[in-house]
Amino acid sequence: MAKLSFGVFCMYLKRIDIFGFKSFADRTRIELKPGITGVIGPNGCGKSNIMESIRWCIGERSWKSLRSDSMVSIIFAGTSRRNPMNLGEVTLTFDNSTRMLPVQYAEVQVTRRIYRSGESEYYINKTQCRQRDIRELFHDTGIGSDGYAILDQGGVDFVLKAKPEERRAMFEEAAGVSKYKAKREEAIRKLDRLEIDLGRLQDSISLIDEQVKKLDSDARKAQLFKKYKGELGSMEAGAIIRDIGRIDTELGGEDERMAPVKEQLEALGASTVADEGRLIALQLERTSHDEAVVASNQKIFEIKSEIGRLEERIANAQSSSEQTTAQLEASRAHLAEDEGRLGEMEPKLAHFEKQAGEAREALAKAKSEHEAFHAEFEKLCAERDASENAVRELGEKHLTTVDTLQRLGNERRSVENRLVQSEFEVRQSSRETEKVQGKISTERTAV
């Protein structure tokens, strides 16, 4: 069974709160009183988990010392009836009425919490802190992952069988030397880091010295450049002044030589002004000529357009004349056909008249036979009826023939009227054609 040992008159562990750590699925609180507290139970009931929770809470970093596959594995993994939890938490409450811990509180709570994602949190009196703060808090108290206050299974055998160097570490912890030894090691590490930083600083100083030397050389070169540049400016200014005097002298001589040239330029300017006036007059005259040419071109264009329209009218008149001539020829052909049909109807009319005469003779003969053969009245009545029917049909044929002759006469008169109209249109078209040709001849003569 794991044992927890503290200084008798220093401080003691008052309370342990466990939640989600290994087999503690429910929030569990263990109250401890001054003296000795024993935890009794069968193997596998979780007695060692209590001691491991204390070691884990005060900063144990080795998950192998906690009999776990990883630091996350200490979280309750669940059972067939319970779901796994997402965090594990242990809180230790210490009585600090003797002020052995370097804080101004009579009661100190140390809490460590781990999440399934692997993130860990540390708290002292519910104030978040670092793991290092908790380890420094328990220096010289014997409480820690390597302290003598916690002896697990095999811890006594380890003390009895330990080497002198290992026992020395425990005695130093009990004597309060380990705190200063840890500070000494931390100071040595800081000195090592300081030496490394000093080396880097020395390298930086050497680099800066080289840059300073280079900048000093560049500054001297810049001063020389500034000095030489000033001298060069003075020399250039003197040369420019001398050049200006020489140029002024040359300009005076050039002005004397340029006087007659200026007079010639003035004369040329006057002649140029006169020439420009003549040029403007010529341009105005040319503009008037151009306007006349444009007007002539416009008139020619209008005459050509009129000629085109007249030629189109001539073509239309010729086409109309041809159509009229064709209609006249067609009318003459229709007239000839009508005269032929009239000639054909004259023999038929003579035949019909002959038939009418024969009918009249037959009627006279029938009347004479009627008078002669009165006894055969019934037979003659029938023959008479037949003869009357024949006479009626002949009369209808005669009327039809008369109507046909009248219709043919009307058609003949209509054809003659169309022929006269066509001849009039032909004469009218000929007169218009002659007028158009005369107008075209007149326009062409004018052009």
C-alpha positions, 0 to 999 in steps of 0.5 A: 500500500502506498504511504504518504509522509510529511513533516510532523509539525509542518503541514498536511494534506487535507483533501484529495478531489479526483474526477476522470482519473483512471478508474475514478469516473465519478467525482470523488473526494477523500478527506484526510485528518492529521495522523495516519490514514490507511486505504484498504482493499483487494488487489485491483480496486484502485488503491495505487491510483490514489497515490498516482493521482497525487504524484501526477497532480504535483507534476509527474511527467513520466507516464510510465511511472503512472503505469499508463501507455501515454499521458492521455491514457490516464483519462477514464476510458469507459466501460460497457456501461459508462461512456469515456470521459473527455478530461481528467482532473485531480485537486490536492488541498494542503493546510498551510497554516504554518506558512511552509509553502511560500504563499500567503494563504492558510489553505492551498489548492493545487489542480492539474487537468488534462484533456483528451486532445493532450492539452494540460492545465495547472492551477494554484488556488484556481489561478492558472499557472505553469507546471514549473510554478507548482514544482517550485512551490514544493521545493524543500517540502519533500513533496514532488515527483522525486521527493522523499514524502511519497514512497510507493511500492518498493520505495523502502527497499530502494532507500535501503539498497540505494547507493551513497549518491542516491541517498545523498539526493534524498538527504539533500531534499530533507535538509532543504539543500535541493532547493538551492541546488536546483536554483544553482543548476538553473543559474548555471543553465542561465549562465550557459545561455548567457555565454552563448548569448555573449558569443553571439553578441561578440559575433555581432560586435565583430560584424558591426566593427567590420561594418563601422570600418567600412562605413568609416572608409566610405565616410572618408571617401565621401568627404574627399568626394565632397571636397573634390566636387566643391573644387570641381564646381569652382573650376567649372564656374570659372570656366563657364564665366570665361566661356560666357565672356568669350561668347559675349564677344563673339555675339557682338561680332556676330551682331555686326555681321548680322546687321546687313542680313537682318536688313535683307530679312526685313526686305524679304519679309516685306516682299513675303507679305506682298506675296502672301497678299497676292497668294490670298487673292489668287486663292480667292480667285481659285475658290470662285473658279472652284465654286463655278466648276462645282456648279457646272458639275452639279448642272451636268449631273442634273442634265445627265439625271434628266437625260436618264429620266428621259431615256427611261421615259422613251424606253417606257414609251417604246415599250408601251408602243410595242404593247399597243402594236401587239394589242392592235395586231391581236385585235386585228386577229380577233376581228379576222377570227370574228369575220371568219366565224361570221362567214361560217354562220351565213351558210348555217343561216341559209340552211335554217331559212331553207328548213323554215321554208320547207316547214312552211311548205309542209304545213301547207301540205298538211293543211291541204291533206287535213282538208282532204283527209278529214276522215283520218282526223285522229291520225292527222292530228298526231302528225299535225302535233308532230309537225307543230313541234318541229315547227316550234323547234325550228322557230327556236333555232331561228331565234338562237341564230338571230341572237348569235348574229346580234352578239357577233355584230356587237363583238365586231363593233367592240373590236373596231372600237378597240382598234380605233383606240389602239391607233389613237394610243399609238399616235399619242405615243409617237407624238410623246416620243418625238417630243422627248427626242426633241428635248434630248436633242435640245439638252445635248446641244445645250451641253 
